Amino acid sequence: MKRNHIIIGLIIIGLIFNIGCSTKAAEEAANIMVEQSVTIETAKAVQGDIESLISYSGRIKPVQEITITPKQPGKVVKINYEIGQEVKAGDVLYQLDDIDARLQVNQTAAAVELSEINVKKISGSTYEQQIAQLKSALVAAEVAYDNAKTSYESVKALYEAGAESKFKYDQAESQLRLTEQQYLTAKTNYDSTEQKSALENIATAKAQLDQSKAAYDIAKNALENTSIKSPISGIVAARNVKVGEFVSSAAASYVIIDNSAYTIEVDVNEAVIGKVQIGDIVKVFINSISQEALSGTITAAAPSADLKKQTYLVKIQIDNPPSEIKGGMFAEVKLIQDKAADCIMVPLTSIVEEDGGKYVFVVNEDKVSKTQVDTGVSNDKEVQIISGINVNDEIVVKGQDFLKDGSTVVISNN
């Protein structure tokens, strides 16, 4: 019995020995696995400028859209442009019936001609002849008055000396008073005609001429308004009239858009508006026509927020747009949210976040060191490194999930 116990004990000791040997082998195998190299891809830390972009969306609008209505009602007799056709500023889009307008122009033109003749008549040779006649009468009256005055003084001297009768004296005095009155009348007629009456007549005639010219200009303008013209160069976006239809200013007849440039309006928050500058170049994406970015220029930025939305309006203009762009298309604009100049940058994929910190694996020959870094501005490709590494440090960008500090690596950059 005792012998059996000894045998059992030996068996147990053997089993324990075998188990211990197996555990040690497993540990050695694990250590071998840890020591195996990890294949990675790397990139070097570079120095340059980095921008953080934020996307906003909006609808594309033509830089100018003009709604055209006739200035006066009328019947359409001719249409010259259809939707989609290009027009130049001053081109006649459609024509209204102009028969009555032409008759009115002819009538007012005749009135202007008559008024001009009347002005020439009053201020010309007829007036000069009238003045000459009045002046001649004035001179004659003055001579008669002077003669009567001389005669009266002679008769008066004789009468006072007792050499002339009272009858002769009274007759000479009466003649003096008569010629004096005739002289004053002639002088008044001459002065009033020359200085007042003629001037008033001329002024009246000129006023009538001005009135006739104004009526002519109105009639001429009405005639011109029967030709409905495009105020800008562009493309016909809408036509709402047809031949034979009576139109008025109550409804739009044409819509013309200026397709030389397009604009996009977006609403940005206060964190972005402070970094927006008029003249900045931004990227615009219109996926319905192309995956490539177009160049846009910021042309306006609101100085204050919209009271309802609490956002700031920013306008972006696309100059020399491709012909495929149409008003109303959806566009995405990428504005600068933050930027850093002349800084150290690494690919965004190289950053490992752990326990609230950020790390990169720096390659030194065939080993890596896990290095904590402080980051700054980032975008969808790169991130700014404020501290932790230097320019030209080789950084793991792929395979870092299998690394730890001091791991052996094999670089396999494609």
C-alpha positions as CSV (number, residue, x, y, z in Angstrom):
1,M,0.0,0.0,0.0
2,K,2.8,2.4,0.9
3,R,4.5,1.4,-2.4
4,N,1.4,2.4,-4.3
5,H,1.4,5.8,-2.6
6,I,5.0,6.3,-3.6
7,I,4.2,5.5,-7.3
8,I,1.2,7.9,-7.3
9,G,3.4,10.6,-5.9
10,L,6.0,10.1,-8.6
11,I,3.4,10.3,-11.3
12,I,2.1,13.6,-9.9
13,I,5.6,15.0,-9.7
14,G,6.1,14.0,-13.4
15,L,2.9,15.7,-14.4
16,I,3.9,18.9,-12.6
17,F,7.3,18.9,-14.3
18,N,5.7,18.4,-17.8
19,I,3.3,21.3,-17.2
20,G,6.0,23.6,-16.1
21,C,8.0,22.8,-19.2
22,S,5.0,23.6,-21.5
23,T,4.4,27.0,-19.8
24,K,8.0,28.0,-20.3
25,A,7.8,27.0,-24.0
26,A,4.7,29.1,-24.5
27,E,6.4,32.1,-22.9
28,E,9.4,31.7,-25.1
29,A,7.1,31.4,-28.2
30,A,5.3,34.6,-27.2
31,N,8.6,36.4,-26.8
32,I,9.6,35.3,-30.2
33,M,6.3,36.6,-31.7
34,V,6.8,40.0,-30.0
35,E,10.3,40.3,-31.4
36,Q,9.0,39.8,-35.0
37,S,9.2,42.9,-37.2
38,V,6.1,44.9,-38.1
39,T,5.7,46.1,-41.7
40,I,4.9,49.8,-41.9
41,E,4.7,52.8,-44.2
42,T,6.2,56.2,-43.4
43,A,6.4,59.8,-44.4
44,K,8.6,62.7,-43.3
45,A,7.5,65.6,-41.3
46,V,7.6,68.7,-43.6
47,Q,7.5,72.4,-43.2
48,G,4.9,74.6,-44.9
49,D,1.5,76.3,-44.7
50,I,-1.7,74.5,-43.7
51,E,-5.4,75.5,-43.8
52,S,-8.4,74.2,-42.1
53,L,-11.4,74.4,-44.3
54,I,-15.1,74.4,-43.6
55,S,-17.8,73.6,-46.1
56,Y,-21.0,75.6,-46.8
57,S,-23.6,75.0,-49.4
58,G,-25.8,77.2,-51.5
59,R,-27.5,77.7,-54.8
60,I,-25.8,79.4,-57.8
61,K,-27.3,82.6,-59.1
62,P,-26.3,84.6,-62.2
63,V,-24.4,87.8,-61.2
64,Q,-27.3,89.8,-62.7
65,E,-30.9,88.9,-63.5
66,I,-33.1,91.5,-65.1
67,T,-36.9,91.3,-65.4
68,I,-38.1,93.4,-68.4
69,T,-41.5,95.0,-68.7
70,P,-42.7,97.5,-71.3
71,K,-42.9,101.2,-70.2
72,Q,-46.2,101.6,-71.9
73,P,-48.9,99.2,-73.0
74,G,-49.3,98.0,-76.6
75,K,-49.8,95.1,-79.0
76,V,-46.8,92.9,-79.8
77,V,-46.2,92.8,-83.6
78,K,-42.7,91.1,-83.7
79,I,-40.6,88.9,-81.4
80,N,-36.8,88.7,-82.1
81,Y,-35.3,86.4,-79.4
82,E,-36.2,83.1,-77.9
83,I,-35.2,81.4,-74.6
84,G,-31.6,80.4,-74.5
85,Q,-30.4,82.9,-77.2
86,E,-27.7,85.4,-76.4
87,V,-28.4,89.1,-76.6
88,K,-26.4,92.2,-76.3
89,A,-27.2,95.4,-74.5
90,G,-29.5,97.5,-76.7
91,D,-30.8,94.6,-78.8
92,V,-34.6,94.8,-79.5
93,L,-36.3,91.9,-77.8
94,Y,-39.7,92.5,-79.3
95,Q,-41.6,95.3,-81.1
96,L,-45.0,96.9,-80.2
97,D,-47.4,98.6,-82.7
98,D,-46.0,102.1,-83.3
99,I,-48.4,103.7,-85.8
100,D,-50.1,106.0,-83.3
101,A,-46.7,106.9,-81.8
102,R,-45.2,107.9,-85.1
103,L,-48.2,110.1,-85.9
104,Q,-47.8,111.9,-82.6
105,V,-44.1,112.4,-83.3
106,N,-44.9,114.0,-86.7
107,Q,-47.6,116.3,-85.1
108,T,-45.3,117.6,-82.4
109,A,-42.5,118.0,-84.8
110,A,-44.7,120.3,-86.9
111,A,-45.6,122.3,-83.7
112,V,-42.0,122.8,-83.0
113,E,-41.4,124.1,-86.5
114,L,-44.2,126.7,-86.2
115,S,-42.9,127.8,-82.8
116,E,-39.5,128.4,-84.2
117,I,-40.9,130.5,-87.0
118,N,-42.8,132.6,-84.5
119,V,-39.7,133.2,-82.4
120,K,-37.8,134.3,-85.4
121,K,-40.6,136.6,-86.5
122,I,-40.9,138.4,-83.2
123,S,-37.1,138.7,-82.6
124,G,-36.2,139.2,-86.2
125,S,-36.8,141.8,-89.0
126,T,-40.4,142.5,-88.1
127,Y,-39.5,143.5,-84.6
128,E,-36.7,145.7,-85.9
129,Q,-39.0,147.4,-88.4
130,Q,-41.5,148.2,-85.6
131,I,-38.8,149.6,-83.4
132,A,-37.5,151.8,-86.3
133,Q,-41.0,153.2,-86.9
134,L,-41.5,154.0,-83.2
135,K,-38.1,155.7,-83.0
136,S,-38.9,157.8,-86.0
137,A,-42.1,158.9,-84.5
138,L,-40.3,159.7,-81.3
139,V,-37.8,161.9,-83.1
140,A,-40.5,163.8,-85.0
141,A,-42.4,164.4,-81.8
142,E,-39.3,165.6,-80.0
143,V,-38.5,168.1,-82.9
144,A,-42.1,169.4,-82.8
145,Y,-41.9,169.8,-79.1
146,D,-38.6,171.7,-79.3
147,N,-40.0,174.0,-82.0
148,A,-43.2,174.6,-80.0
149,K,-41.1,175.4,-76.9
150,T,-38.9,177.9,-78.8
151,S,-42.0,179.6,-80.3
152,Y,-43.7,179.7,-77.0
153,E,-40.7,181.4,-75.3
154,S,-40.5,184.0,-78.1
155,V,-44.2,184.8,-78.0
156,K,-44.1,185.0,-74.2
157,A,-41.2,187.5,-74.3
158,L,-43.1,189.7,-76.8
159,Y,-46.4,189.4,-74.8
160,E,-44.7,190.5,-71.6
161,A,-43.2,193.5,-73.5
162,G,-46.6,194.4,-74.8
163,A,-45.7,193.6,-78.4
164,E,-47.8,190.5,-78.8
165,S,-51.5,189.8,-78.2
166,K,-52.9,187.5,-75.5
167,F,-54.4,185.3,-78.2
168,K,-51.0,184.6,-79.7
169,Y,-49.6,183.9,-76.3
170,D,-52.4,181.4,-75.5
171,Q,-52.1,179.8,-78.9
172,A,-48.3,179.3,-78.4
173,E,-48.8,177.8,-75.0
174,S,-51.5,175.4,-76.2
175,Q,-49.2,174.2,-79.0
176,L,-46.4,173.7,-76.5
177,R,-48.7,171.5,-74.3
178,L,-49.9,169.5,-77.3
179,T,-46.5,168.8,-78.7
180,E,-45.2,168.0,-75.2
181,Q,-48.0,165.4,-74.8
182,Q,-47.3,163.9,-78.2
183,Y,-43.6,163.6,-77.4
184,L,-44.2,161.9,-74.1
185,T,-46.6,159.5,-75.8
186,A,-44.1,158.6,-78.5
187,K,-41.4,158.1,-76.0
188,T,-43.5,155.8,-73.9
189,N,-44.5,153.7,-76.9
190,Y,-40.9,153.4,-78.0
191,D,-39.6,152.6,-74.5
192,S,-42.3,150.0,-73.7
193,T,-41.9,148.3,-77.1
194,E,-38.1,148.2,-76.9
195,Q,-37.7,147.3,-73.2
196,K,-40.9,145.5,-72.1
197,S,-43.5,144.5,-74.7
198,A,-41.1,143.0,-77.2
199,L,-39.2,141.2,-74.5
200,E,-42.4,139.8,-73.1
201,N,-43.5,138.7,-76.6
202,I,-40.2,137.1,-77.2
203,A,-40.3,135.3,-73.9
204,T,-43.8,134.1,-74.6
205,A,-42.8,132.8,-78.0
206,K,-39.7,131.0,-76.6
207,A,-41.8,129.4,-73.9
208,Q,-44.2,128.1,-76.5
209,L,-41.2,126.8,-78.4
210,D,-39.9,125.0,-75.3
211,Q,-43.3,123.5,-74.7
212,S,-43.5,122.3,-78.3
213,K,-40.0,120.7,-77.9
214,A,-41.0,119.0,-74.7
215,A,-44.1,117.6,-76.3
216,Y,-42.0,116.4,-79.2
217,D,-39.5,114.7,-76.8
218,I,-42.4,112.9,-75.0
219,A,-43.8,111.7,-78.3
220,K,-40.3,110.6,-79.5
221,N,-39.7,108.8,-76.2
222,A,-43.1,107.0,-76.6
223,L,-42.1,105.9,-80.0
224,E,-38.7,104.6,-78.8
225,N,-40.6,102.7,-76.0
226,T,-42.4,100.6,-78.6
227,S,-39.1,98.9,-79.2
228,I,-38.4,96.8,-76.0
229,K,-34.6,96.5,-75.6
230,S,-32.4,94.4,-73.4
231,P,-30.5,96.6,-70.9
232,I,-27.7,94.1,-70.5
233,S,-25.8,91.5,-72.4
234,G,-26.6,87.9,-71.5
235,I,-29.0,85.1,-72.2
236,V,-32.8,85.0,-72.5
237,A,-34.0,83.0,-69.5
238,A,-37.7,83.5,-70.0
239,R,-40.1,84.9,-72.6
240,N,-43.7,85.5,-71.6
241,V,-45.1,87.3,-74.7
242,K,-46.4,86.3,-78.1
243,V,-47.3,88.1,-81.3
244,G,-50.7,89.7,-81.3
245,E,-50.9,89.8,-77.5
246,F,-51.6,93.0,-75.6
247,V,-48.9,93.6,-73.0
248,S,-48.4,96.1,-70.1
249,S,-46.1,96.8,-67.3
250,A,-48.2,94.7,-64.9
251,A,-46.3,91.5,-65.9
252,A,-42.8,90.6,-66.9
253,S,-42.3,89.9,-70.6
254,Y,-38.7,88.8,-70.6
255,V,-36.0,87.7,-68.1
256,I,-32.4,88.3,-69.1
257,I,-29.5,86.9,-67.1
258,D,-25.8,87.9,-67.2
259,N,-24.0,84.6,-67.5
260,S,-20.5,86.2,-67.6
261,A,-20.3,85.4,-63.8
262,Y,-22.2,83.6,-61.1
263,T,-22.6,84.1,-57.4
264,I,-23.2,81.9,-54.4
265,E,-24.5,83.2,-51.1
266,V,-23.7,81.3,-47.9
267,D,-24.4,82.0,-44.2
268,V,-21.4,81.5,-41.9
269,N,-21.0,81.6,-38.2
270,E,-19.1,84.1,-36.1
271,A,-16.1,81.8,-35.8
272,V,-15.6,82.0,-39.6
273,I,-16.7,85.6,-40.5
274,G,-13.7,87.1,-38.7
275,K,-11.3,85.2,-41.0
276,V,-13.2,86.1,-44.2
277,Q,-11.6,88.9,-46.3
278,I,-13.1,90.5,-49.5
279,G,-10.9,89.4,-52.3
280,D,-10.0,86.0,-50.8
281,I,-9.9,83.1,-53.3
282,V,-11.9,80.1,-52.3
283,K,-12.7,76.7,-53.8
284,V,-16.2,76.0,-55.2
285,F,-17.4,72.5,-56.1
286,I,-20.4,71.9,-58.4
287,N,-20.6,68.1,-58.4
288,S,-23.4,68.1,-61.0
289,I,-21.0,69.3,-63.7
290,S,-17.5,68.3,-62.4
291,Q,-15.5,66.9,-59.5
292,E,-12.8,69.5,-59.9
293,A,-12.8,72.7,-57.9
294,L,-13.6,76.0,-59.5
295,S,-12.0,79.3,-58.3
296,G,-14.3,81.8,-56.6
297,T,-13.7,85.3,-55.1
298,I,-15.3,86.7,-52.0
299,T,-17.0,89.9,-53.1
300,A,-19.0,90.8,-50.0
301,A,-19.2,89.9,-46.3
302,A,-22.0,91.2,-44.0
303,P,-20.7,93.5,-41.2
304,S,-23.4,92.3,-38.8
305,A,-25.4,89.1,-38.2
306,D,-28.8,88.4,-39.5
307,L,-31.2,89.0,-36.6
308,K,-33.2,85.9,-37.2
309,K,-30.6,83.4,-38.2
310,Q,-27.6,84.9,-36.2
311,T,-25.3,84.2,-39.2
312,Y,-23.3,86.4,-41.5
313,L,-24.0,86.5,-45.3
314,V,-21.0,86.0,-47.5
315,K,-21.1,86.3,-51.3
316,I,-18.7,84.4,-53.6
317,Q,-18.4,85.2,-57.3
318,I,-17.3,82.7,-60.0
319,D,-15.7,84.6,-62.9
320,N,-15.4,83.1,-66.4
321,P,-17.6,80.1,-65.4
322,P,-17.8,77.0,-67.6
323,S,-20.7,76.9,-70.0
324,E,-22.3,74.0,-68.2
325,I,-23.2,76.1,-65.1
326,K,-26.8,77.0,-64.8
327,G,-28.6,79.2,-62.3
328,G,-30.1,77.2,-59.4
329,M,-27.4,74.5,-59.3
330,F,-26.2,73.3,-55.9
331,A,-22.7,74.3,-55.0
332,E,-20.3,73.6,-52.1
333,V,-18.0,76.4,-50.9
334,K,-14.9,75.7,-48.8
335,L,-13.9,78.7,-46.6
336,I,-10.8,79.0,-44.4
337,Q,-11.7,78.2,-40.8
338,D,-8.1,78.4,-39.5
339,K,-4.6,78.4,-40.9
340,A,-0.9,78.3,-39.9
341,A,2.1,79.4,-41.9
342,D,5.6,78.0,-42.0
343,C,4.8,75.2,-39.5
344,I,5.7,71.5,-39.1
345,M,3.1,69.2,-40.7
346,V,2.5,65.4,-40.8
347,P,-0.2,63.3,-42.4
348,L,-3.4,63.1,-40.3
349,T,-3.2,59.3,-40.5
350,S,0.0,59.3,-38.4
351,I,-1.7,60.5,-35.2
352,V,-2.6,58.0,-32.5
353,E,-4.8,59.0,-29.7
354,E,-4.5,57.3,-26.4
355,D,-5.5,58.2,-22.8
356,G,-6.4,61.7,-23.9
357,G,-3.0,62.4,-25.5
358,K,-1.8,62.4,-29.1
359,Y,1.2,60.4,-30.3
360,V,3.2,59.6,-33.4
361,F,5.7,56.8,-33.9
362,V,9.1,58.2,-35.0
363,V,11.3,55.8,-36.9
364,N,15.0,55.5,-36.0
365,E,16.7,52.8,-38.1
366,D,14.6,49.7,-37.5
367,K,13.0,50.8,-34.3
368,V,10.2,53.2,-33.4
369,S,9.7,55.5,-30.5
370,K,6.3,56.5,-29.3
371,T,6.4,60.3,-29.1
372,Q,3.7,62.6,-27.6
373,V,3.0,65.7,-29.7
374,D,0.9,68.9,-29.5
375,T,-1.2,69.5,-32.5
376,G,-2.7,72.6,-34.0
377,V,-4.5,73.3,-37.3
378,S,-5.7,70.3,-39.2
379,N,-7.6,69.4,-42.3
380,D,-8.7,66.1,-43.9
381,K,-5.1,65.3,-45.0
382,E,-2.6,67.0,-42.7
383,V,-2.1,68.3,-39.1
384,Q,0.1,70.9,-37.7
385,I,2.7,69.7,-35.0
386,I,3.3,72.5,-32.5
387,S,5.9,70.4,-30.4
388,G,7.2,66.9,-30.1
389,I,9.0,66.3,-33.4
390,N,11.2,68.1,-35.9
391,V,11.2,68.7,-39.7
392,N,12.3,65.6,-41.7
393,D,11.6,63.2,-38.8
394,E,10.3,59.9,-40.4
395,I,6.8,59.2,-39.1
396,V,4.8,56.0,-39.3
397,V,1.6,56.6,-41.3
398,K,0.4,53.0,-41.7
399,G,0.7,50.0,-39.4
400,Q,1.0,51.9,-36.2
401,D,-1.9,50.0,-34.6
402,F,0.4,47.0,-34.2
403,L,3.3,49.0,-32.7
404,K,4.5,49.9,-29.2
405,D,7.4,51.9,-28.0
406,G,10.6,50.2,-29.2
407,S,9.0,47.9,-31.7
408,T,11.1,46.6,-34.6
409,V,9.8,47.6,-38.0
410,V,10.3,47.0,-41.7
411,I,9.5,50.0,-43.9
412,S,7.6,49.2,-47.1
413,N,6.7,52.4,-48.8
414,N,4.9,52.1,-52.1
